[in-house]
Amino acid sequence: MMGQQILRVATYNIHKGVQGLGPARRLEIHNLGHAVEQLDADIVCLQEVRKAHRLGQRHFPHWPDMPQADFLRPEGFVAVYRTNAVTRHGEHGNALLSRWPVVGHQHEDISDHGFEQRGLLHVQLSVDQREVHVIVVHLGLLAGSRLRQVRRLFDFVQREVPAHAPLIVAGDFNDWARRLDRPLAQMGLRCHHGLPTPTFPARMPMVQLDRIYARGLRPVSSHTPHGAIWARMSDHLPLTAEFAF
């Protein structure tokens, strides 16, 4: 169709740029920088992104001298980061990397209890002079928490996103059994990946924790890359989806 715009969106939980345990821990943030470029997405939604971590900086000699969102940002992209969790040695949260101009952004705390600090990152983009809203999420580990967080997401969308505007909600939903599809559909958000696309654990994917929901956009395709290099960089695989509008 003439004039059709294709928007390629990716979501990726990068596990704070570090993999392994104990002495076998290794820094993967440099490989992740190449991975983000390989995804060739217009919008990249990231979870578990470090802004700073003093222990990591001391332990790894090649720890980047800038926040991970800025380090991973491809040339010509804009990086938006907001903190979800503040810990003893640093902080981490969600980020969005965009090929398109950022018009505005905000963060909302959606923590459900004191043991998990969670938030949503809302970014308003101008895509070919059209307003597109993107929300990056990383939901809780408990089923009840996730349902309450989706209700808070619903309230946020009602308050902050115009009903006519295209909307993407992407991230790590920690939803093993797709129990969130129905409440998200009440917002007009649908996951159009067809058959399940396992993204976790990366070395032997069995469940799809990472999803891209959308409204006001026509789904075209979705893809998850596989291979040894993708399996080593994070405990999750990335997911990409293409939309037309």
HELIX and SHEET records of a PDB file:
HELIX    1   1 HIS A   15  GLY A   17  5                                   3    
HELIX    2   2 GLY A   22  ALA A   24  5                                   3    
HELIX    3   3 ILE A   29  LEU A   39  1                                  11    
HELIX    4   4 ARG A   54  HIS A   59  1                                   6    
HELIX    5   5 GLN A   68  LEU A   72  1                                   5    
HELIX    6   6 ALA A  143  GLU A  160  1                                  18    
HELIX    7   7 ASP A  181  ALA A  185  1                                   5    
HELIX    8   8 ALA A  228  MET A  233  1                                   6    
SHEET    1   A 6 VAL A  78  VAL A  86  0                                        
SHEET    2   A 6 GLY A  90  SER A  98 -1                                        
SHEET    3   A 6 ILE A  43  HIS A  53 -1                                        
SHEET    4   A 6 ILE A   6  ASN A  13  1                                        
SHEET    5   A 6 LEU A 239  ALA A 244 -1                                        
SHEET    6   A 6 ARG A 218  HIS A 223 -1                                        
SHEET    1   B 2 VAL A  18  GLN A  19  0                                        
SHEET    2   B 2 ARG A  26  LEU A  27 -1                                        
SHEET    1   C 6 VAL A 102  ASP A 109  0                                        
SHEET    2   C 6 GLY A 119  VAL A 127 -1                                        
SHEET    3   C 6 ARG A 130  HIS A 138 -1                                        
SHEET    4   C 6 LEU A 167  ASP A 172  1                                        
SHEET    5   C 6 ASP A 210  ARG A 215 -1                                        
SHEET    6   C 6 ARG A 190  CYS A 191 -1                                        
END                                                                             
